[in-house]
């Protein structure tokens, strides 16, 4: 990591970047109010440190100790944020994304979208392509589901969060979605991560079921390496020996991630518990621990859901959850981000 002097010129910055690229490495700029930081990414054995000793604009060179470079707070000390259709993701306000596990029909997603909007949610989630354990389970409506999501966005103003399962699907999903979701099963699908990075759209990256925090951050690095800084990390529970819930919510991961990375952190209380009875409690805990947002499964009739009905909450319970999360947010010095209620 190269820290340029505060008074250095743009020409001096460009010259350093050009040298780095000539070595076959990538240069990533972080420009703050006082300094410009140039991160060198790649096989750093190619770096000729003696060259930098003679460059007037360089203040100092700092090695980044962590294997993930762009995602680390060593590279970008301040927390990152980015706009999500009028809402700031990673800012002062907590962002809540909600919707069904799967888009089942036009009427179902329209009804859910309206309920999410009226409750004060900020984005609509819903799966058009579904990775299922069984090949005989409902696999999603595909592009038809994406079209329903786009129509719901048009009627409510809510941005869309939906999953891409393969590199080939990314262009199609990006055509309709505002946020590309990378599911837990695909966290280390490196070709998919590259494609998501190249799409230059916000990405919600879910932690793998047995992945460490470092592995999650290394997966994020694949996306960031393409210059796409609009990445949010999602803790969605991990597999342990405990069987009383679907997964074990790693609340520890939230403050650990907030310390180690500048990227926004989101909690999924639905998958991390697998039981609607615990969703609100874990949502409260996540915000208290420092999460920047929540992604929650909401269905108008969970008992009829084709997938994950047991962990989906009704619109009425979702509204109650937001009220409780709002109180927790205020208690820790934050707030819920302004919603689109009344703007649709």
N, C-alpha and C positions, 0 to 999 in steps of 0.2 A: 504494500500500500504506500503510495507516494503522496505526501502532503505538500502542496505547493504553497509558496509564500503568499500572504494576503495581497501584496502589491504586484504579483506577477501578471504578465500580460497574457491575453488570449493566444498570442503567437507562441509564447513559451509553452503553454498548455498543449497546443496543437502539435508542437515539435516533439514533446514527450510521448504523446499518444501515437504519433507516427512511428517513432522508434520502437515502441512496444509492439505495434502491429507488424513491423518489419521483422521482428523476432518470431513471428508466428503466434503471438499471444493476443488475448483480448484485453482491451482497456475499457473500464467502466468508470464513468465520472459521477461524482457526488459533489455538487456545488452548493456550499453553504454561504452564510453571510460573510464569514471571515476567511474561510479557506476553501480551496478546491482540492478534493481528494481523488486520486486516480487509483483504482483497484486493478491489479494485474492478475488475470485469470488464465490458467493453463499450466504447462510444465515450466515452473519458475526456475528450473535449472538453466534455462536459456537466458535468464536475465544477467546482463553484464553490469553489475553494481558499480563498477568503476566509472562507467559512462556517466552516471548520475552525479558523480562528485564534481563534475565540471559544468553542470547546468545551473545557471544563476537563479532561476525561478523556483528551485526545489528547496523546501525548508528542512524536511527530514524524510527518511524511509523507515517504515514500520512493518515488520513481518506480521502477518496474521496467523495466529497459532491454530485456529480452528480449521478443520478440513473444508467447511463451508465458508466461502469468502464473502460473496455479495449479500448473503442473508445475515451475516454477523453484525453485531453492534460495534465491532471494531472498525468495520468499514463505514457504516452509517450509524452514528451514536443516537440520533434522535429517532423517535418512532415514526414509521412511514404511514401515510394515509393517501387515499385516492378517492375521487368522486364515483359514486354509484348512482347515476341518474338523479342527481340532486342531493343525495345523502353522502356524507363523508364516512367512508369505511376506515376505521382506525383512528378516528377523531375523538372529540370529547363525548359525543353521544353514542349510546349502544344501539347497534343495528340488529333488527330481528327479521330473519327470513323464515317463511313458513309455507306449508302446503303439503299435499299428499305425497306418499312414497312414489306412486305411479299415476300418470294421467290415464284415467280409465274411460272417460267420455267427455264430450264438450260440456254437457250440463254439469257434470261433477266438478270440472276445473273452474268453470265460471262461478259456480256457487261458492267454491272454496276461496277463489280469488277475492270475491266481494266480501266474504267474512274476514279474510286476512286484512284487507284494506280497512274495514270498519273497526276492527279491533286495534288498529294502530301499527300493523306490520309494515315493513319497508320494502320487502321483495317477496316474490312468489317462487317457491321451489316446487318441482314436480319432475318425475322421471319419464322421458319418452322412450329411452332405451334402458332396460333393466338387467343388470347382471344377477342371475339367480343361481342358487346352488343346484337346483334341479333343472334339467333341460326341458321338463314338462310343465314347469311353472310359467306364469304370464311373463312374457319377455318385453312388454311395452308396445305402444302403438306406432313407434317409429316417427317418421316425418309427419304423419297425421297428428300425433301428440304434440309435436313442435308447433304445428299450425294452430292448435287449440291454445297453447301457451301464448303464442304471439297475439291471438285475438283477445285473450284475457288481459294481456299487457295494454292493448289498445283501449279496452273498456275501463280499466282501473288505474292505469298509469304505473303499475308496479313492475319493476324490472324483473327479468326471468333468470332463475338459476336452474340449470339442468345439466345432466351428466353426458359426457362423451366417453365411449368405451374403447375406442381404437383411434389410431392416427387418421385413418381414412374417414372417420365420422366427424372429425374436428371442423372441416370447412362447412359441412351441413349444419352442425349444431351451432357454430358461430354465426351463421346466417340468421338464426332466430333468437339466440340467447344473448343476455347481457353479461352473464357470468358462466364460465365453463367449470363444471364440477368434475374433479378427478376423484373417483371413489376409492374406498379403502383397499379393495382388491387390486386396483390399478396404480397404487401409490408408487410402485417401482416398475411400472411399464414405461421404460425410458424413452421408447419411440413416441409414446403418447405424450409424455412430458415435453419432449422437444417440440412436437406439433402444437401443444397448448402454448408454449412460449412464443412460437412463431406467429400465432394467431393475434397476439398483442391485445387480448381481451382480459378482463379480470378473471382470475382463476381461484376457485375454492379447492384447496388440496387437502383431502382427508388423510389422516394418519392410518397406516395399515394396522390390521388387527393384532399383529405381533411385532410391530415396528418400534424401535427406540426413538427417542426425541431426535437424536443425531441423524438417524436414517430419514426421518421426516424432513429435516432441514437440508439434507443432501439432495432429497428429491426436489425440494423447492429450488435448490441451486440450479438444477437442470432448466427450469422455467426461467429463472432470473438471468441465466447466462445468455439468453437471447435478447436481453434488454427490456424484457417485460417485467416491470416492477410492481404490477398490480396483482399481487399474490396474497391470499389470506390462508392461514393454516387452521385446520379444523381438528380438534380433539373429539373423537367419537367413541371412546372406550376401547379397551384392549382385552385380549383374552388372558384370563388367569385361571387358577384352579377353582375359583368361586362359581357356583352354578345357580345362585339365587336370583341373579339378573343375567340378561343376555350377554353383556360384557361388563367390565369393571371400569367405571369412570375414573380416569387418571386426572383428578383435580390438580395434583402436583404439577402436571405438565403445563398448566396455564401460567403460573408465575415463573416456571423455569424457562418457558419459551419467551415470555415478556422480558426476561433478563438477557437471554442469549441472542435474540433476534429483534430487529426493528419492525418485522412484519406484523400485521394485525392477526389476532388470534380469535377463533370462533369455537364455541362449544356446541356439540350436538347431543342434547340430553335425551333424545328419542332412541337412537341406536346404542348409546352408552348404557342405557338401562333395559331397553326392550320391553318396558312395561309402562303404560300411560299413567299409572298411579304415582310413579316416581319422577315423572318428567318435570313438573313444576319445581319440586324440591331441588333437583339437580341443576335446573336452570338458575335458580336463586344462588346456589353455591358457586356456579361458574362465574356469574357477574361479580359476586363478592371476591372471588379469587383474581379478578382482573380481566376477564374475557371482554373483547371488543364487540362481540355479537353472539347471536344464537341462531341455529338453524333447527327448526322444529317441525315434526310431522303433524299436520292437521288434516282431518278428514270430516266431512259433514255427517257421515254415518260409518264410523270405524268398523262396526260389526259386519258391514258389507264390503269392506275394502278387499281388493284382490291381493294386496301384499301389505305386510306390516300393520295390519289393523290393530293388533294388540298393543302397539307402542304409539299409536296415533291418538291425539286428543281432539275433542270436539271443538268447534268454534267458541262455544261458551266457556269451556275450560281454558282455551287459548287466551281469551279476553281476560280471564281471572289471572292467568300466568303473567300477562303483560303488566297488569296492575301491581302484582307482587314484585316483579322484577324492577319496575319503576321505583318502588320504595327502597329496594336494595341498592339500586344505582345511586340514588340520592344519598343514602347512608355512607357510601364510599366516595362521595364527591363527584359523581358523574350524573348523567341523565339519559333518558331514552331519546334518540335522535328524533327530530321533527318528522311526523308521518305525512302521508299524502291524503289523509282524511279530509274530505271537502274539496279536494283538488281534481278529483276524477270527473 
